[in-house]
């Protein structure tokens, strides 16, 4: 399977804890990856993902824009080329701190793909 993210529809993440955040699912069970889901998150100017924690880790790779990744209260500035491992049960949140869309890859276990 080969595709391009520009061919995928993005889904708005609807929650009182989220602002201007969207998701595109790249690889999941439907494509044959039973245990994990690879997504691209798109956070528009002034937007953020929920401040939350969960019992699984995930990995992230920043592909566009600039942002902040808060992990357990520590703010980390991130940009294209930055990557992060977010351990299970740690409070975390992504924020767009730039003018352009902040995009990053997020890989989670299938049970962690709740949107």
MIZA-379576 format. One record per residue (C-alpha): residue in three letters; x, y, z. Coordinates in steps of 0.2 Angstrom, whole numbers, plus 5000, padded with zeros to 4 digits. Each point is the difference from the previous one (the first is absolute). Layout:
BEGIN
ALAXYZ...
***
This chain:
BEGIN
UNK500050005000UNK500650174995UNK499050165002UNK500250195004UNK499350105014UNK499350124988UNK498849874994UNK499349975018UNK498550095008UNK500450075017UNK498949985015UNK499750145012UNK500349955018UNK498550065009UNK500250035019UNK499950145012UNK501849965004UNK500650024982UNK500150164988UNK500449994982UNK500749834999UNK499749874986UNK500549824996UNK500449904985UNK500249815002UNK501449934989UNK500249825005UNK498849905011UNK499149835001UNK499250044983UNK501750014992UNK500649845009UNK500950075015UNK499049915014UNK500950065016UNK500450194996UNK499350154991UNK501050134991UNK499250174999UNK500550184995UNK499350135012UNK499850184993UNK499850145013UNK499550174993UNK500750165006UNK499550035019UNK499449825001UNK500549865012UNK499649815003UNK499249955017UNK501150005016UNK499849825004UNK500849835005UNK499749824996UNK500749835004UNK500949984984UNK501650094993UNK500150084983UNK501350074988UNK500050164990UNK501050084986UNK499750184996UNK499950034981UNK499550184998UNK499850165010UNK500550045018UNK499249955016UNK500149965019UNK499949835007UNK499650005018UNK500549835009UNK499650005019UNK500150195001UNK501650024991UNK499850104984UNK501149944985UNK500150114984UNK499949894985UNK500150034981UNK500249904984UNK501249865003UNK499749995019UNK499449845007UNK499349945017UNK499649855010UNK498550035012UNK500049875013UNK498449925006UNK499150095014UNK500850174997UNK499050164998UNK500450074983UNK499350134988UNK500650074983UNK499750194996UNK500350094984UNK501150165004UNK500350054982UNK499050084986UNK500049854989UNK499149835003UNK501049895012UNK500049824993UNK500749855009UNK499949814998UNK499349915015UNK500149815002UNK499049915013UNK499449835004UNK498349964992UNK499250015017UNK500650185001UNK499250054984UNK498450075007UNK499450144988
***
